[in-house]
Amino acid sequence: MKLSKKIANFTQTHTIRATAQSIKIIDLVPSKFVNCSELFLSHNSIKTLGKIDQFHLVSRLMLEFNDICYIEDLVPLGRLPNLTELRLDGNPVCNLIFWDLHTIDMC
C-alpha cells in the first residue's frame, strides 16, 4: 500500500497520522500534505525513505517498527532541514553497530 492512497481522504494536513496502515511505500503525496510538520508512520512495512524529503517542513517523524534495514536507506533524512525529533526504534537498522551515530551525522 502506498502512503498517498492511505491519506488521500484525510482533511488534517498539519499532522499526518498513518500508523499501522500497512503502508509499504512513501510515494509522492498530494501537494496539500507536503507542508505537514508531524508525520506518524509507525507500525507499517516501510523499507526505504526515498520520497520523505517532499515533507520539507516536517519536524517530528515517527517511523518506529517498520522494515528499514540499511543505513543507506536513512540518507534522505539529511534533506529534512527542520527535523528535530526522529523515532526509529524497532527497525532492523537499529541492530547495526553505530547506526545512531551514522544517522546523527546524516541529519
N, C-alpha and C positions, 0 to 999 in steps of 0.2 A: 504494500500500500504506500502511496506517495503522500507526503505532507500536504501538498496543495489540495488533494482530494478530501482529506480529513478536515481541513479548516475552511473549505470553500463557503460554507454557510454560517461561519462564525460572525457575530456582529462586533465583538470586542476586538479591537485592533492594537491596543496599547500593550496588552498581555495576551500571549497565545498559550493556552493550556491544552496540550495534546498528549497527556500522559496515558500510557497503557492503551494505545490506539492501534497497535500492530503496524506502526509506521516502519518502513524499511529504507525509504529514500527521502532525503531532503532535496526536493526539486525546486524549481522556480515557483514562487507563490504569487498570487495576485498582488498588484502594487499597493493596495490598501494595507497590507500586512507588513511591508518591509521596514516601516518605521517603529515597529514594536520595541519596547525596551526590556521586556521579560519574555523568555521563551522556555517553556516547560515541556521537555520531550523525553522524560524519564520512562523507564519500563517499556521500551519499544524494541525494535530489532535493527537499529541504525548501525551501519558499519563504517560509513565514510561521511565526512563533513564538507564535501566539495562545494556545495551551494550555500553554506552557512553565512558566507560573507555578504549575501544580499541583505541581511539583517544588520546593517551598518551602525545602527544606534543601540543595539542590544547591550545591556549592562549585566543582566542576570541570565545565565544559560545553564539549565539543569539537564544533564544528559546521563544521569545515573542509570545503571542496569540496562545498557544497550549492548551491542556487539562490536565495539570499537577495539581492534586488536593491535594495531601498529602505531607507533609514534608518528610515522609519516602521515597518518590519517588525521592527526591533530594540527598539522601545518596551517590549514585555513583559519584556525583560531587567531593567528597572528594578524589577520586582516580585520579584526574587530576592535577598533580603537577605543571603544567605550566599555569594554568588558571589564567588570570589577569582581564579579562572582561567577565561578565556574565549578560545577559539580560533575565528577566523572566516576565516582565510586561504583563498583560492581561491573565495570567494563574489563575485558581481558587485558587491555593495555596497562591497567593498574597493577598487574602482576609482573611487569617488566622492571628490571632494575633501573633506577634513576628516571623513571617515566615522569615523575613530578618535576624534577629539575629541568628536563627537556621541555616540558610543557610551559613552565615559567619562562624559560629562555625564548620560546617561540612567541609568547604573548607579550 
